[in-house]
Amino acid sequence: MNRKKLQKLTDTLTKNCKHLFRGFDKDNDGCVNVLEWIHGLSLFLRGSLEEKMKYCFEVFDLNGDGFISKEEMFHMLKNSLLKQPSEEDPDEGIKDLVEITLKKMDHDHDGKLSFADYELAVREETLLLEAFGPCLPDPKSQMEFEAQVFKDPNEFNDM
């Protein structure tokens, strides 16, 4: 398989995953090596809920301190939501959304989300897995990727 075809397959799988690189680059060296790539694909295609929760939490924890702060939530939601032209101050709506999210997910009421808070909230309501934006492939993209990759195993002989 040539580089162009592999890139097209990857784009199909990851088209809505905004923070893919940060989530895959586990050693934060600015490169995704083969093992990180394989681990990421494994998680995307066959990962358990626990693995996906850890992955999403790491993606949402922008500064890597082990918590998702109000500022991180605001930043992610601001970049994920469509702005309405009629709104005078769209940031106010996002701030309100952050507060609503904290009320729903911050079980220890410390004003930020730990992994324990996040895990408990996601187990109660699975839709909260990607509460701050898409970072996992949607099922349709996943099926398209698998159909392309697994349709002809001999196609990978030229890699």
C-alpha positions in Angstrom: 0.0 0.0 0.0 1.4 3.4 -0.9 1.6 6.4 1.4 -1.3 8.2 -0.4 -3.7 5.3 0.0 -2.7 4.9 3.7 -3.3 8.6 4.2 -6.7 8.4 2.6 -7.7 5.5 4.8 -6.4 7.3 7.9 -8.4 10.4 6.9 -11.5 8.3 6.7 -11.1 7.0 10.2 -10.0 10.2 11.9 -11.8 13.0 10.0 -13.7 14.2 13.1 -10.9 13.6 15.6 -9.5 17.0 16.4 -6.9 16.0 19.0 -5.8 12.8 17.4 -2.0 13.5 17.4 -1.9 14.5 21.1 -3.8 11.3 22.0 -1.6 9.0 20.0 1.8 10.7 20.9 2.1 9.0 24.4 5.7 10.0 25.0 5.1 13.6 23.9 8.1 13.6 21.6 6.3 15.3 18.8 6.2 12.1 16.7 3.8 9.2 16.5 6.0 6.1 16.2 4.8 2.7 14.9 3.9 1.3 18.4 1.9 4.5 19.3 0.1 4.3 15.9 -0.7 0.6 16.4 -1.9 1.2 20.0 -4.1 4.1 18.8 -5.7 2.1 16.0 -6.3 -0.8 18.3 -8.1 1.6 20.7 -10.1 3.2 17.9 -11.1 -0.1 16.3 -11.4 -2.5 19.3 -10.9 -0.5 22.5 -13.0 -1.2 25.6 -15.0 1.6 27.2 -12.3 1.9 29.9 -9.6 2.4 27.3 -11.7 4.9 25.4 -12.4 6.8 28.7 -8.7 7.0 29.5 -7.9 8.1 25.9 -10.6 10.8 25.8 -9.6 12.1 29.3 -6.0 12.4 28.2 -7.0 14.3 25.1 -9.3 16.6 27.1 -6.6 17.3 29.8 -4.9 19.8 27.6 -2.0 20.6 30.0 -1.5 17.0 31.2 -2.0 17.8 34.9 -4.5 15.0 35.6 -7.5 17.3 35.7 -9.9 19.0 33.2 -10.2 22.5 34.4 -12.9 25.1 33.7 -10.4 26.9 31.3 -9.7 23.6 29.4 -13.5 22.9 29.1 -14.1 26.5 27.9 -11.3 26.2 25.3 -12.6 22.9 23.9 -16.2 23.9 23.9 -15.5 27.2 22.3 -13.7 25.4 19.5 -16.4 22.7 19.2 -19.6 24.7 19.1 -21.0 26.7 16.2 -21.3 30.4 16.8 -24.7 32.0 16.3 -24.5 35.4 14.5 -27.3 36.8 16.7 -25.4 36.2 20.0 -23.9 39.4 21.5 -21.4 37.5 23.6 -21.1 33.9 22.6 -18.6 33.3 25.4 -21.3 33.7 28.0 -23.2 30.8 26.6 -20.1 28.7 26.7 -19.4 29.7 30.3 -22.9 28.6 31.2 -22.3 25.3 29.4 -19.1 24.8 31.4 -21.0 25.4 34.6 -23.8 23.0 33.6 -21.1 20.4 32.7 -19.4 20.8 36.0 -22.7 20.3 37.9 -23.3 17.1 35.9 -19.8 15.6 36.0 -17.9 17.1 39.0 -18.9 14.6 41.7 -16.4 15.7 44.3 -17.4 19.4 43.7 -13.8 20.8 43.6 -14.4 22.8 40.4 -12.5 20.6 38.0 -12.8 17.1 36.7 -10.5 14.3 37.8 -10.4 11.0 36.0 -12.6 9.6 38.8 -15.2 12.3 38.2 -15.1 11.8 34.4 -15.3 8.0 34.7 -18.3 8.1 37.0 -20.1 10.5 34.8 -19.4 8.5 31.6 -20.5 5.3 33.3 -23.8 7.0 34.3 -24.2 8.5 30.8 -22.1 7.1 28.0 -22.8 10.1 25.7 -20.5 12.2 28.0 -17.5 10.2 26.7 -16.9 13.0 24.1 -18.5 15.8 26.1 -15.9 18.4 25.1 -15.6 17.5 21.4 -15.1 14.5 19.1 -11.9 12.5 19.6 -13.0 9.0 18.6 -14.0 7.9 15.1 -17.7 7.6 14.5 -19.1 4.1 13.7 -19.6 4.8 10.0 -15.9 6.0 9.6 -14.7 3.0 11.5 -16.7 0.6 9.3 -15.4 2.3 6.1 -11.9 2.0 7.3 -12.2 -1.7 8.2 -13.9 -2.4 4.9 -11.0 -0.9 3.0 -8.2 -2.4 5.1 -9.6 -5.9 5.3 -11.1 -6.3 1.8 -7.9 -7.6 0.2 -5.1 -8.7 2.6 -2.6 -9.1 -0.4 -2.8 -5.4 -1.0 -0.5 -4.9 2.0 2.3 -7.0 0.6 3.9 -4.0 -1.1 4.3 -2.0 2.1 
